[in-house]
């Protein structure tokens, strides 16, 4: 059972599901009146932010 839980955690972290859930929890805590973005909207915004920054490495 412990191995299955670890595998589930790993897959959720790699796939981004856990990150989206943490974002939703923060959004609900900080601004309970605003609607939480859909997973698709969240991913698009995350992609825009990542592409807008210059790379941190030389290559």
C-alpha positions as CSV (number, residue, x, y, z in Angstrom):
1,X,0.0,0.0,0.0
2,X,2.8,2.4,0.8
3,X,4.3,1.9,-2.6
4,X,1.0,2.6,-4.3
5,X,0.6,5.8,-2.3
6,X,4.1,6.9,-3.2
7,X,3.5,6.1,-6.9
8,X,0.2,8.0,-6.9
9,X,1.9,11.0,-5.3
10,X,4.7,10.9,-7.8
11,X,2.4,10.7,-10.8
12,X,0.2,13.6,-9.5
13,X,3.3,15.8,-8.9
14,X,4.7,15.0,-12.3
15,X,1.4,15.5,-14.1
16,X,0.6,18.8,-12.3
17,X,-2.6,17.8,-10.7
18,X,-1.3,18.4,-7.2
19,X,0.0,21.9,-8.2
20,X,-3.4,22.8,-9.6
21,X,-5.1,21.7,-6.4
22,X,-2.7,23.7,-4.3
23,X,-3.4,26.7,-6.5
24,X,-7.2,26.3,-6.0
25,X,-6.8,26.0,-2.3
26,X,-4.7,29.2,-2.1
27,X,-7.2,31.1,-4.4
28,X,-10.1,30.1,-2.3
29,X,-8.4,31.1,0.9
30,X,-7.2,34.5,-0.4
31,X,-10.2,35.5,-2.5
32,X,-13.2,33.4,-1.6
33,X,-15.6,35.7,-3.7
34,X,-13.7,35.1,-7.0
35,X,-14.3,31.9,-9.0
36,X,-11.5,29.5,-9.2
37,X,-10.1,29.1,-12.7
38,X,-10.6,25.9,-14.6
39,X,-7.7,23.5,-15.0
40,X,-7.4,24.6,-18.7
41,X,-7.3,28.3,-17.8
42,X,-4.8,27.7,-15.1
43,X,-2.5,25.8,-17.4
44,X,-2.7,28.5,-20.1
45,X,-1.8,31.2,-17.6
46,X,1.0,29.2,-16.2
47,X,2.4,28.6,-19.8
48,X,2.1,32.4,-20.5
49,X,4.0,33.2,-17.4
50,X,6.7,30.7,-18.1
51,X,7.2,31.8,-21.7
52,X,7.3,35.5,-20.7
53,X,10.4,35.0,-18.5
54,X,13.9,34.7,-20.0
55,X,15.5,31.3,-19.4
56,X,17.6,30.8,-16.3
57,X,20.3,28.9,-18.1
58,X,22.7,29.6,-20.8
59,X,21.7,26.8,-23.3
